[in-house]
Every structure is written in C-alpha cells, then in structure tokens.
C-alpha cells in the first residue's frame, strides 16, 4: 500500500494557539489549524504570528495541516535595522 500524496499550500500565520498549534490563513482563503513539523522542532525554528509558511495537508482532512517551512523575512529589531558592531582598532606588535 503506497503512502498518499500530500498537498502543499502557502499561507500566513494569524494566531498562535496553545500546544504548539497555529491558526493559518491559506492563500486560497481557507483557515486551518496547523502544527510544527518534527524537523522544525528539532532545529528550533520558531514561528510567530505574521510569518509566511508552507503547510502540508492530507487530501482526506483539509482542516488540519503540518507546517514544514517558514519563509525568512528581514525583521528589524527594536533598534532599527541590524548594524555591524564597531571594529576594534588593530595594534601593531613589535
């Protein structure tokens, strides 16, 4: 018996729910409940509200999904855009 094909959708995390679950608004307009995939937990990839994600779903249950990828976006921290630390002055040894 072969494993069924999984369907991938892209969406936006709208809400963080308890028990490491997320409410995701898919690009198709549907809203689903998704959880983080094991590889994302293993590599400690955090997902926040407002992140773009790819969700994997079974064709049999289109209400639940698994987040398998979080798109990187440049986020500015509290001090504005990230800056380089000042370089230390080089001293010549004798």
One Martini backbone bead per residue (centre of mass of N, CA, C, O) as a GRO file, in nm:
protein
   94
    1UNK     BB    1   0.094   0.038   0.026
    2UNK     BB    2   0.067   0.361  -0.051
    3UNK     BB    3   0.138   0.672   0.004
    4UNK     BB    4  -0.011   0.953   0.018
    5UNK     BB    5  -0.053   1.249  -0.113
    6UNK     BB    6   0.058   1.566  -0.050
    7UNK     BB    7  -0.049   1.893   0.020
    8UNK     BB    8   0.060   2.220  -0.076
    9UNK     BB    9   0.059   2.531   0.109
   10UNK     BB   10   0.021   2.875   0.137
   11UNK     BB   11   0.070   3.101   0.427
   12UNK     BB   12  -0.063   3.272   0.726
   13UNK     BB   13   0.003   3.354   1.043
   14UNK     BB   14  -0.251   3.462   1.284
   15UNK     BB   15  -0.225   3.241   1.529
   16UNK     BB   16  -0.142   3.143   1.858
   17UNK     BB   17  -0.168   2.837   2.008
   18UNK     BB   18  -0.191   2.599   2.204
   19UNK     BB   19   0.022   2.333   2.166
   20UNK     BB   20   0.180   2.416   1.903
   21UNK     BB   21  -0.039   2.589   1.752
   22UNK     BB   22  -0.195   2.715   1.443
   23UNK     BB   23  -0.337   2.980   1.264
   24UNK     BB   24  -0.406   2.948   0.910
   25UNK     BB   25  -0.399   3.151   0.620
   26UNK     BB   26  -0.469   3.078   0.318
   27UNK     BB   27  -0.449   3.176  -0.014
   28UNK     BB   28  -0.746   3.051  -0.070
   29UNK     BB   29  -0.904   3.141   0.230
   30UNK     BB   30  -0.851   2.932   0.426
   31UNK     BB   31  -0.883   2.798   0.762
   32UNK     BB   32  -0.637   2.652   0.979
   33UNK     BB   33  -0.485   2.392   1.164
   34UNK     BB   34  -0.142   2.389   1.286
   35UNK     BB   35   0.170   2.219   1.302
   36UNK     BB   36   0.487   2.136   1.384
   37UNK     BB   37   0.743   1.995   1.260
   38UNK     BB   38   1.000   1.799   1.366
   39UNK     BB   39   1.240   1.950   1.225
   40UNK     BB   40   1.167   2.227   1.348
   41UNK     BB   41   1.201   2.142   1.641
   42UNK     BB   42   1.493   2.036   1.626
   43UNK     BB   43   1.595   2.332   1.495
   44UNK     BB   44   1.446   2.570   1.640
   45UNK     BB   45   1.194   2.685   1.480
   46UNK     BB   46   1.030   2.978   1.487
   47UNK     BB   47   0.684   3.085   1.510
   48UNK     BB   48   0.502   3.367   1.406
   49UNK     BB   49   0.300   3.610   1.375
   50UNK     BB   50   0.315   3.676   1.016
   51UNK     BB   51   0.417   3.429   0.889
   52UNK     BB   52   0.541   3.256   0.622
   53UNK     BB   53   0.408   2.939   0.505
   54UNK     BB   54   0.428   2.583   0.468
   55UNK     BB   55   0.165   2.349   0.407
   56UNK     BB   56   0.076   2.018   0.497
   57UNK     BB   57  -0.177   1.801   0.344
   58UNK     BB   58  -0.439   1.598   0.348
   59UNK     BB   59  -0.694   1.494   0.134
   60UNK     BB   60  -0.892   1.398   0.382
   61UNK     BB   61  -0.788   1.663   0.567
   62UNK     BB   62  -0.870   2.020   0.531
   63UNK     BB   63  -0.824   2.132   0.855
   64UNK     BB   64  -0.532   2.013   0.866
   65UNK     BB   65  -0.173   2.069   0.947
   66UNK     BB   66   0.180   2.104   0.842
   67UNK     BB   67   0.460   2.273   0.921
   68UNK     BB   68   0.761   2.285   0.697
   69UNK     BB   69   0.791   2.611   0.638
   70UNK     BB   70   0.981   2.917   0.687
   71UNK     BB   71   0.997   3.227   0.583
   72UNK     BB   72   1.229   3.458   0.527
   73UNK     BB   73   1.252   3.772   0.702
   74UNK     BB   74   1.316   4.097   0.741
   75UNK     BB   75   1.377   4.205   1.066
   76UNK     BB   76   1.331   4.464   1.282
   77UNK     BB   77   1.438   4.578   1.553
   78UNK     BB   78   1.436   4.807   1.813
   79UNK     BB   79   1.705   4.955   1.658
   80UNK     BB   80   1.638   4.870   1.387
   81UNK     BB   81   1.856   4.804   1.182
   82UNK     BB   82   2.108   4.607   1.140
   83UNK     BB   83   2.431   4.631   1.288
   84UNK     BB   84   2.751   4.670   1.307
   85UNK     BB   85   3.006   4.632   1.490
   86UNK     BB   86   3.262   4.782   1.602
   87UNK     BB   87   3.581   4.799   1.519
   88UNK     BB   88   3.877   4.707   1.613
   89UNK     BB   89   4.176   4.816   1.679
   90UNK     BB   90   4.485   4.787   1.529
   91UNK     BB   91   4.783   4.656   1.660
   92UNK     BB   92   5.123   4.675   1.659
   93UNK     BB   93   5.373   4.452   1.684
   94UNK     BB   94   5.724   4.417   1.811
   0.00000   0.00000   0.00000
